[in-house]
């Protein structure tokens, strides 16, 4: 948990290295293709507008963030929020990222099933996300074996629920990217060469979610090895 043990080195460190690599790759892709302007001069905002219009979505706002990070679609307020470097820019990266976020708006509009499951489970897991570690510690300290096992199982149910959210996020993200590239082709927004760059940006970004999933999985396995032995 708060110290480096053999299980941390065996399980978690490789996953963290994988995550670091994916972050470097996505930052490199965004930096590279953020400097490549599109031949047609379409901005991120215009790309998102085109996708929304093509799908008959007129109740989603496109908002400009004041910084250069945090691009996302907010299903509660029905708003696509784009960073300054995506909203205003006509770069290959900006078009790809904006199309991806618009893809989430399309998912929400059609009731894409994995997204519905994710949105249902997230509030529950966020509410109890702080509980697993205290439950595991108490399960080790108390002498009553039945109560200890109940707390142990409850902690891992919560942990695996959080892992499930990350797992269900993967098809949501990959599908949004698929929709983004399909829209880019349909609207002929990018040339073939430019589309390759946009796909590289979106693929690199999607891999960060894969890496995050494996970091969480390895941390759970580590806790299972530590507390599972102690609860026997």
N, C-alpha and C positions, 0 to 999 in steps of 0.2 A: 504494500500500500504506500507507505511513506518512506520506504527504504529500498535499496537495490538488493535484490536477492537473486539466486540462481535462475528462478523462473522468470524474473523480469528480463534478465539477459537473454535467456533462451527464447522466450515468447514475444515479449513486448518490444525489445530493442530492434529486431529485424523489421517488425511492422512499422515502427517509428521511422526507420531508415527509408522504407518504402514510401511512407507518407512525405518525408522530406524530398525525396526524388520527384514525386508527383507535383509537389508545390513548385519546385524549381522548373520543371517542364512546363507547367501551366503559366507561370510568370514569364518564362522565356517566350512562349508562344504568343501571349497577349502583348508583350513588349514588341516582338517582331512584327506581328500582323496589325498591331495598333498604329504602326508607322506606314502601313501600305494603304494608300487611298484607293477607293473603288473607282473604276472607270466611269461608272454612271453617277457618281457623286451622291449616292443615297446615304442618309444619316441613319443612326440607330433608331431615332424617334420615327423617322419615315418608314423604316422597315417594320417596326412594331405596328404602326398605324395600318400599313398595307395588310398585314396578317389578320389583324382584328377585323378590318373591313371585309376581307375575303371570307371570313367565317361568320359574318353577320353579328359581330359583337360590338355594340355601341355604348355599353354601360361601363366600360373599363377605361379609367383615366391613365394617361402616360405622364409621369411626373419626373422632374429633373432633380436629382440629388445634388447637394452642394459639394460633395467630395468625389473622389475617383474610385470608390469601392462601394460594395453593398448592393449591386444589381439584384433585384428580386421581384417576384410577383406576390402581392399581398391579397389573398383570397377574401379576407374579411372586409377590406375596404374597396376591393376590386380595383386595384391600382398596380400598374407596372412602374416600378421605380428604377430609373436608370441613372448611373453615375454620369458626371459631367463629360467624362471621356468617351462615353457610349452614346448619350443622348444627342450631343452636338456634332460628333465626329462622323465622317464618312469613310472610316477605315474598315478593312476587312474584319478585324476583330470586333469592332462596334456593331456591325451588321449581324455577325454571328451571335453575339451575346444578346442583342436586342430581340432577335428572332427566337432565341431559346426561351427568354422570359415570356414572350408572346405565346410561345408554345404551351407554357404553363397556364396561361389565361384560357387558351383553347381547351386544354384538359379540364379545367374547372368548369367551363361552359357546357361541355358535353357530359360531365359527370364521370370522367375517367376513373375506373374502379380502384386501381392502386392508390391514386391521389385521395380518393374518398376515405379509404382505409387509413392512410397516413394522417390525414387531417383529423380523423376521429381519435386515433390512438395518441397522437402527440400531446394534447393537453393532459391526458391521464398520466403519461410517463413523466412529463415535466413536473407535475404536482408532487410525485413521489420519488423523484430522481435522487434526492438527498438521503433516502432511507436505507439503501442496501448496506453501506459500510457500518452504520450504527447497529443495524440488525445482526450483521455478521459478528461484530465484536461482542455484543450481548450474548449471542448464541454460544460463544466460546466460554464466556465468563460464568454463565449460570450452570447450576448443577443438575437441574431437571432435564433429563435427556429428551423427553417428549417435547417440552417447550423449546429446547435448544434446536431440535430438528425442525419444528414449525417455523421458527425465526430464520433458520438457515435456508429452508425452501422458499420462504416469502422473499428473502433478499434476492435469491437468484431468479425468481419469477419476475421481479421488477427489473433486474439487470437484463434478462433475456427479452423482456418487453421493449426496453430501450434499444436493444440490438435489432429487434424486429422492425422498429421504426427506420433504422438505418438500412436494413435490408430492403424494405418496401420502397425506400427512397431511390434505390438504384434503377428499377424500371421506370419510375417517374422521371428521373433525370435523363436517362437514355432515350425515352420516348419523346421528351421535349426537344432534345437535340435532333431526333429523327424528323419531327415535325418542322423544326427550324430549317433543316437542309432541304426538305421537300418544298417548303414555301419559297426559299431562295431560288430553287430551280424553277418553280412555277411562275414566279414573278420575273425571272431572268435578271435578278438583281446583281449577281456576280458572274464574272467570266469563269470558265472552267478552272483556270489557274487560281483565281481568287477564291473560288468555292473550296478548293483543296485547303487553302489557308484557314478558312472559316471552320472547316471540319476538324482540322488539327487543333484549333483553339477549343472547340467544344468537346472533342475526345479527351484532351488533356484535362479539361475541367471536370469531366465525368469521372476520370480516374482518381481524382482527389476524394470523391465519395466512396469509391471502392477501397481506397487506402484507409479512410476513416473507419469504415466498417471493420476492416481487419485489425486495426488498433484496438477498437472496442472489444472485438472477439478475443484477441489475445489477452487483454486485461481481465476479461471475465474468466478465461481459462486459468490464468495465473491465480486469481482469487479462489477459484475452485480447488486448485492444487494446495493452496495455503490453508484455507479454512476447511476444506473437505477432509484433509488428514487430521486436523485438530478436532473435528466434530465426531470422529469415529470413536 
